[in-house]
Amino acid sequence: MWTNKQVWEFEQLNENLRFDVVFAEPKGYETNSWKSKLAFADSEIRDVTVRTFDNLIDGKELWIVNKDQGRLDDQYIPYLMAVMTDIMIEEEICLNFRFENNCLVVSIDSSADVIDCKEFFEEFYHLATGFNYDVDTGIPDDETEAEIYLTRLQEEFDEKMKERLGDKYLPGNNDPDTINAK
């Protein structure tokens, strides 16, 4: 699974990523599904997923293909999986992915319990952090020590970025309060 940095880099190299998507009942997908009112041509995946989220909640599957091609190129699969997972992290909803009929099919894992959800998001934890949950990061287990350690890392990062970017860099820019503070 890609990190958010990899997703961002992919989007920079592949501007205006658009896909055709359709919602279908499980085992109810047919080629004429693309002519239904639940089909969205030329869509930005984040936008259409957020706007039509209720379709996933109602048990429908999201079928995704390249814009105007009726099939999905393999290069987009890791990108789409990472984006869809990132969208669902806030909702804490587990997803199922499969590749069928040259489409990426996404559905909510309705049988997932709390343990399954915990395992799902631990598996994809590195989306936001850039490192895997189960890898020893060197961060101390003690909360106070961990906070000191992470603060020191942020300060070192800020110094390096100030050297490279000068006044363009906002120190601690991962903290919205720092950005909005005067």
GIURCOR-V608486 format. One record per residue. N is the residue number from 1. RES is the residue in one small letter. PSI is psi in whole degrees, -180 to 180 (999 if undefined). BURIAL is b if it has 9 or more other C-alpha atoms within 8 Angstrom, else e. Layout:
n:N res:RES psi:PSI burial:BURIAL
n:N res:RES psi:PSI burial:BURIAL
This chain:
n:1 res:m psi:138 burial:e
n:2 res:w psi:155 burial:b
n:3 res:t psi:168 burial:b
n:4 res:n psi:-33 burial:b
n:5 res:k psi:-44 burial:e
n:6 res:q psi:-39 burial:e
n:7 res:v psi:-46 burial:b
n:8 res:w psi:-46 burial:e
n:9 res:e psi:-42 burial:e
n:10 res:f psi:-42 burial:b
n:11 res:e psi:-32 burial:b
n:12 res:q psi:-37 burial:e
n:13 res:l psi:-24 burial:e
n:14 res:n psi:75 burial:e
n:15 res:e psi:153 burial:e
n:16 res:n psi:51 burial:e
n:17 res:l psi:116 burial:e
n:18 res:r psi:145 burial:b
n:19 res:f psi:159 burial:b
n:20 res:d psi:133 burial:b
n:21 res:v psi:153 burial:b
n:22 res:v psi:144 burial:b
n:23 res:f psi:137 burial:b
n:24 res:a psi:153 burial:b
n:25 res:e psi:149 burial:b
n:26 res:p psi:134 burial:e
n:27 res:k psi:16 burial:e
n:28 res:g psi:7 burial:e
n:29 res:y psi:135 burial:e
n:30 res:e psi:161 burial:e
n:31 res:t psi:-28 burial:e
n:32 res:n psi:-3 burial:e
n:33 res:s psi:-27 burial:b
n:34 res:w psi:-9 burial:b
n:35 res:k psi:5 burial:e
n:36 res:s psi:172 burial:e
n:37 res:k psi:-9 burial:e
n:38 res:l psi:15 burial:b
n:39 res:a psi:138 burial:b
n:40 res:f psi:104 burial:b
n:41 res:a psi:153 burial:b
n:42 res:d psi:58 burial:b
n:43 res:s psi:149 burial:b
n:44 res:e psi:126 burial:b
n:45 res:i psi:-41 burial:b
n:46 res:r psi:-46 burial:b
n:47 res:d psi:-50 burial:e
n:48 res:v psi:-35 burial:b
n:49 res:t psi:-44 burial:e
n:50 res:v psi:-44 burial:e
n:51 res:r psi:-31 burial:e
n:52 res:t psi:24 burial:e
n:53 res:f psi:-35 burial:b
n:54 res:d psi:-30 burial:e
n:55 res:n psi:-40 burial:b
n:56 res:l psi:-44 burial:b
n:57 res:i psi:-36 burial:e
n:58 res:d psi:4 burial:e
n:59 res:g psi:3 burial:b
n:60 res:k psi:158 burial:b
n:61 res:e psi:145 burial:b
n:62 res:l psi:120 burial:b
n:63 res:w psi:130 burial:b
n:64 res:i psi:132 burial:b
n:65 res:v psi:166 burial:b
n:66 res:n psi:149 burial:b
n:67 res:k psi:127 burial:b
n:68 res:d psi:19 burial:e
n:69 res:q psi:-18 burial:e
n:70 res:g psi:10 burial:b
n:71 res:r psi:160 burial:b
n:72 res:l psi:127 burial:b
n:73 res:d psi:142 burial:e
n:74 res:d psi:-32 burial:e
n:75 res:q psi:-21 burial:e
n:76 res:y psi:-13 burial:e
n:77 res:i psi:-53 burial:b
n:78 res:p psi:-35 burial:b
n:79 res:y psi:-51 burial:b
n:80 res:l psi:-39 burial:b
n:81 res:m psi:-43 burial:b
n:82 res:a psi:-44 burial:b
n:83 res:v psi:-46 burial:b
n:84 res:m psi:-42 burial:b
n:85 res:t psi:-42 burial:b
n:86 res:d psi:-40 burial:b
n:87 res:i psi:-39 burial:b
n:88 res:m psi:-13 burial:b
n:89 res:i psi:-45 burial:b
n:90 res:e psi:-35 burial:e
n:91 res:e psi:-13 burial:e
n:92 res:e psi:48 burial:e
n:93 res:i psi:128 burial:b
n:94 res:c psi:145 burial:b
n:95 res:l psi:156 burial:b
n:96 res:n psi:139 burial:e
n:97 res:f psi:143 burial:b
n:98 res:r psi:160 burial:e
n:99 res:f psi:119 burial:e
n:100 res:e psi:139 burial:e
n:101 res:n psi:40 burial:e
n:102 res:n psi:25 burial:b
n:103 res:c psi:149 burial:b
n:104 res:l psi:127 burial:b
n:105 res:v psi:126 burial:b
n:106 res:v psi:134 burial:b
n:107 res:s psi:160 burial:b
n:108 res:i psi:136 burial:b
n:109 res:d psi:91 burial:b
n:110 res:s psi:-15 burial:e
n:111 res:s psi:-2 burial:e
n:112 res:a psi:134 burial:b
n:113 res:d psi:-173 burial:e
n:114 res:v psi:-42 burial:e
n:115 res:i psi:-43 burial:e
n:116 res:d psi:-43 burial:b
n:117 res:c psi:-42 burial:b
n:118 res:k psi:-47 burial:e
n:119 res:e psi:-40 burial:e
n:120 res:f psi:-49 burial:b
n:121 res:f psi:-25 burial:b
n:122 res:e psi:-38 burial:b
n:123 res:e psi:-35 burial:b
n:124 res:f psi:15 burial:b
n:125 res:y psi:-34 burial:b
n:126 res:h psi:-9 burial:b
n:127 res:l psi:-49 burial:b
n:128 res:a psi:-33 burial:e
n:129 res:t psi:-24 burial:e
n:130 res:g psi:-2 burial:b
n:131 res:f psi:155 burial:b
n:132 res:n psi:144 burial:b
n:133 res:y psi:-41 burial:b
n:134 res:d psi:3 burial:e
n:135 res:v psi:135 burial:e
n:136 res:d psi:114 burial:e
n:137 res:t psi:-10 burial:e
n:138 res:g psi:0 burial:e
n:139 res:i psi:127 burial:e
n:140 res:p psi:150 burial:e
n:141 res:d psi:-33 burial:e
n:142 res:d psi:130 burial:e
n:143 res:e psi:-44 burial:e
n:144 res:t psi:-45 burial:e
n:145 res:e psi:-39 burial:b
n:146 res:a psi:-41 burial:b
n:147 res:e psi:-43 burial:e
n:148 res:i psi:-45 burial:e
n:149 res:y psi:-49 burial:b
n:150 res:l psi:-35 burial:b
n:151 res:t psi:-44 burial:e
n:152 res:r psi:-42 burial:e
n:153 res:l psi:-43 burial:e
n:154 res:q psi:-42 burial:b
n:155 res:e psi:-43 burial:b
n:156 res:e psi:-42 burial:e
n:157 res:f psi:-44 burial:e
n:158 res:d psi:-43 burial:b
n:159 res:e psi:-46 burial:e
n:160 res:k psi:-43 burial:e
n:161 res:m psi:-36 burial:b
n:162 res:k psi:-39 burial:b
n:163 res:e psi:-40 burial:e
n:164 res:r psi:-40 burial:e
n:165 res:l psi:-14 burial:e
n:166 res:g psi:-135 burial:e
n:167 res:d psi:-13 burial:e
n:168 res:k psi:-24 burial:e
n:169 res:y psi:132 burial:e
n:170 res:l psi:113 burial:e
n:171 res:p psi:140 burial:e
n:172 res:g psi:35 burial:b
n:173 res:n psi:4 burial:e
n:174 res:n psi:-4 burial:e
n:175 res:d psi:110 burial:e
n:176 res:p psi:-32 burial:e
n:177 res:d psi:-34 burial:e
n:178 res:t psi:-41 burial:b
n:179 res:i psi:-42 burial:e
n:180 res:n psi:-14 burial:e
n:181 res:a psi:151 burial:e
n:182 res:k psi:999 burial:e
